Amino acid sequence: MACEPNNPFQTGPAYDEAGNLAIDREKIDAYLDTARIDSLYRIHDPSGVVVIVQEEGTGTRPTSGTVVYSDYVGSLITDGSVFDTTLEQVAIDNDIWVENRIYTIFSFVVGSGNVIRGWDFGFRRLRPGSKAVMIIPSPLAYRDQTSNARIPANSVLRFDIDFYGID
């Protein structure tokens, strides 16, 4: 019995995370040079995520296993188009409202793999009660996936965050 050395599901070249991070760093720097975002301070995480703190919260920052509660608006840095939100009126205003969706505060467990990796890096830098903007490079978001028509492959994402609390 012979083992097949090739993976039949591998249909293209391997994803170049380091290369895409380098490309996205340039896109992010250019965006931050022109975007008018009020802030108390900015954190340039070594992962490539940029956290722009607009209002400082209090308390302990989340760590792995912490449940985080937040509202958010996700948009593309290229044109500002909104692709997702927890806020119903924002969804209606941006023509992305979904009839049977329940628009409510979003919760997730930090480090669980249930959200894009950039959120794990970004939320670890915030305190509950913070308002912030997170800029997330494509390797820590949806990479080169094309499953969501509103998010082109290799998109750098912006999330406007209201971080309510943790458990």
C-alpha positions as CSV (number, residue, x, y, z in Angstrom):
1,M,0.0,0.0,0.0
2,A,1.5,3.3,-1.1
3,C,1.0,6.6,0.6
4,E,0.2,9.6,-1.7
5,P,2.8,12.3,-0.9
6,N,0.8,15.1,-2.4
7,N,-2.2,16.8,-0.6
8,P,-5.1,16.7,-3.1
9,F,-6.7,19.7,-1.3
10,Q,-3.7,22.0,-1.7
11,T,-4.6,23.9,-4.8
12,G,-2.2,26.9,-4.8
13,P,0.8,28.4,-3.2
14,A,1.1,28.6,0.6
15,Y,-0.1,31.8,2.1
16,D,2.7,34.3,2.7
17,E,1.9,35.7,6.1
18,A,5.2,37.6,6.6
19,G,5.0,39.0,3.1
20,N,1.4,40.1,3.5
21,L,2.2,41.6,6.9
22,A,4.9,43.7,5.3
23,I,2.6,44.9,2.5
24,D,-0.2,45.7,5.1
25,R,2.2,47.6,7.3
26,E,2.8,50.0,4.5
27,K,-1.0,50.3,3.8
28,I,-1.7,50.9,7.5
29,D,1.1,53.6,7.8
30,A,-0.4,55.4,4.7
31,Y,-3.9,55.1,6.2
32,L,-2.8,56.5,9.6
33,D,-1.0,59.4,7.9
34,T,-4.3,60.6,6.4
35,A,-7.1,59.3,8.6
36,R,-8.4,61.7,11.1
37,I,-8.9,59.6,14.2
38,D,-9.0,61.3,17.6
39,S,-7.0,59.4,20.2
40,L,-5.5,59.5,23.6
41,Y,-2.6,57.2,22.4
42,R,-1.8,54.6,19.9
43,I,-0.4,51.1,20.4
44,H,1.5,49.4,17.6
45,D,1.4,45.8,18.7
46,P,4.3,43.6,17.5
47,S,1.7,41.4,15.8
48,G,0.9,44.2,13.3
49,V,-2.4,45.3,15.0
50,V,-2.7,49.0,15.7
51,V,-4.9,50.0,18.6
52,I,-6.0,53.6,18.8
53,V,-7.4,54.3,22.2
54,Q,-10.0,57.1,22.1
55,E,-11.4,56.7,25.7
56,E,-9.5,54.9,28.4
57,G,-11.3,52.3,30.4
58,T,-10.4,50.9,33.9
59,G,-9.6,47.6,35.4
60,T,-7.8,44.5,34.2
61,R,-7.0,43.9,30.6
62,P,-8.3,40.6,29.3
63,T,-6.1,37.5,29.0
64,S,-6.6,34.1,27.4
65,G,-9.9,32.6,28.7
66,T,-11.4,35.9,29.5
67,V,-14.9,36.6,28.1
68,V,-15.1,40.0,26.4
69,Y,-18.3,42.1,25.7
70,S,-18.3,44.7,23.0
71,D,-20.1,46.5,20.2
72,Y,-18.3,47.1,17.0
73,V,-18.5,48.4,13.5
74,G,-16.2,46.7,11.0
75,S,-15.1,48.6,7.8
76,L,-12.4,48.5,5.1
77,I,-9.6,51.0,5.3
78,T,-9.6,51.3,1.5
79,D,-13.0,52.9,1.1
80,G,-14.6,53.0,4.6
81,S,-17.4,50.6,3.5
82,V,-19.0,48.9,6.5
83,F,-19.1,45.1,6.3
84,D,-20.4,44.1,9.7
85,T,-21.7,45.6,13.0
86,T,-23.5,44.7,16.2
87,L,-25.5,47.9,15.9
88,E,-28.8,47.6,14.1
89,Q,-29.1,51.3,13.0
90,V,-25.5,51.2,11.6
91,A,-26.5,48.0,9.6
92,I,-29.6,49.7,8.3
93,D,-27.7,52.9,7.4
94,N,-25.0,50.9,5.5
95,D,-27.5,48.6,3.7
96,I,-26.1,45.5,5.4
97,W,-29.1,44.8,7.7
98,V,-30.1,41.2,7.9
99,E,-33.8,40.5,8.8
100,N,-33.4,37.6,11.2
101,R,-30.2,38.7,12.8
102,I,-30.3,39.8,16.5
103,Y,-28.2,42.9,16.9
104,T,-26.8,42.8,20.4
105,I,-23.6,43.1,22.3
106,F,-21.0,40.6,21.0
107,S,-19.1,38.3,23.3
108,F,-16.2,36.0,22.8
109,V,-13.5,34.2,24.7
110,V,-10.0,35.7,24.2
111,G,-7.7,33.1,22.7
112,S,-10.4,30.6,21.9
113,G,-10.0,30.9,18.1
114,N,-13.7,32.0,17.7
115,V,-12.8,35.4,16.3
116,I,-10.1,36.7,13.9
117,R,-6.7,36.6,15.5
118,G,-6.3,40.4,15.4
119,W,-9.1,40.7,18.0
120,D,-7.1,38.5,20.4
121,F,-4.1,40.9,20.1
122,G,-6.2,44.1,20.1
123,F,-8.5,43.4,23.1
124,R,-5.5,42.3,25.2
125,R,-4.3,45.9,25.0
126,L,-7.6,47.5,26.2
127,R,-9.3,47.9,29.5
128,P,-13.0,47.4,30.0
129,G,-14.9,50.7,29.3
130,S,-12.5,51.7,26.5
131,K,-13.5,53.1,23.1
132,A,-10.9,52.3,20.5
133,V,-10.2,51.8,16.8
134,M,-8.4,48.6,15.9
135,I,-6.6,48.4,12.5
136,I,-6.0,44.7,11.7
137,P,-3.7,43.5,8.9
138,S,-5.1,40.8,6.6
139,P,-3.0,37.9,8.0
140,L,-4.7,38.5,11.3
141,A,-8.1,38.9,9.8
142,Y,-9.4,36.9,6.8
143,R,-6.2,36.5,4.8
144,D,-6.9,35.8,1.2
145,Q,-10.3,34.3,1.8
146,T,-13.1,35.4,-0.6
147,S,-16.1,33.9,1.2
148,N,-17.5,37.3,2.2
149,A,-18.4,39.5,-0.8
150,R,-18.0,42.6,1.3
151,I,-14.4,41.8,2.3
152,P,-12.0,41.4,-0.6
153,A,-9.0,39.1,-0.3
154,N,-6.1,40.5,1.7
155,S,-8.1,43.4,3.2
156,V,-6.9,45.5,6.1
157,L,-9.8,46.0,8.5
158,R,-10.8,48.8,10.8
159,F,-13.0,48.0,13.9
160,D,-14.5,50.8,15.9
161,I,-14.9,49.2,19.3
162,D,-17.0,50.0,22.4
163,F,-15.5,47.6,25.0
164,Y,-18.1,47.2,27.7
165,G,-16.6,44.6,30.1
166,I,-15.2,41.2,30.9
167,D,-16.0,38.0,32.8
